[in-house]
Amino acid sequence: MVKLVVKPIADVLSEDEIRRKTDEYVGEMLRNAQVIGDDLFLVDKATGRATPSFFSNDCFVKSLIKLRFGTITNMEGIKSLARGRAIHDLYQEWFKFANSRVHVEIESGIETVDTSGRADIIYMREFDGEEVWGLIELKSSWNLNEDRERRYLKQVISYVLMLEETGITIREAYLVTMRDVKSLPINRLRREYQNVIMELKAIENYQGWPMEPPDPLLCVRCELKPICNTYAIYRGNKSMTSISSAND
Ligand code: SF4
């Protein structure tokens, strides 16, 4: 039997090493980003496909913008993306080292008919002579409120369903944050979130823009406000046609 070692992120990574790697990634992202407005950058081009990572968006319109135009954010957002990437890389490295007898796959792409995505860590360990497949989702948050946790769980279940389609049955899964490791009840969550892939397809098939923000309170601090069509419609302003040319 091979025992798995999973720990909270802050237990195995120091803030110093996270900061060093974050600075490196901020520089790299800025070099590759396209400036599209005042403190607004296009950091990734649109793929036209909704992936499970879209569940990390707190607003449906943010997902539509990402799908149609790519990842757009401000300097603060770039720093936060870079920190997330640094934490992922460093933790994945630690995980492989701490679980040297476990077969570990990092950021491996999953392709299905309906969607594609990348789970942070997929592993296979031996238990009572059987192969047990598991999945780990990393989040660089210190605290999860109910809404955020629900969205992350949907992301995990999307990967579970997608892997199932490729012939891999995930038997255990963990949501790992800065201070917590949560073992997830996969079967119950599968029942609860059985429509997650359909939800992703609904983003892809959505026509036009919602006339109202799903939660106007989120708009107050949203960096996408200057280019958000829904916000513009809601406030009776003009639309964001300028973004399409920035993304050509
Ligand atoms: S401005 Fe409001 S509606 Fe638009 S993406 Fe941001 S939170 Fe969503």
Residues whose N, C-alpha, C, O or C-beta is under 5 A from the ligand:
A	BS01	SF4	C59 V61 K62 P213 L218 C219 C222 L224 K225 C228 T230 Y231
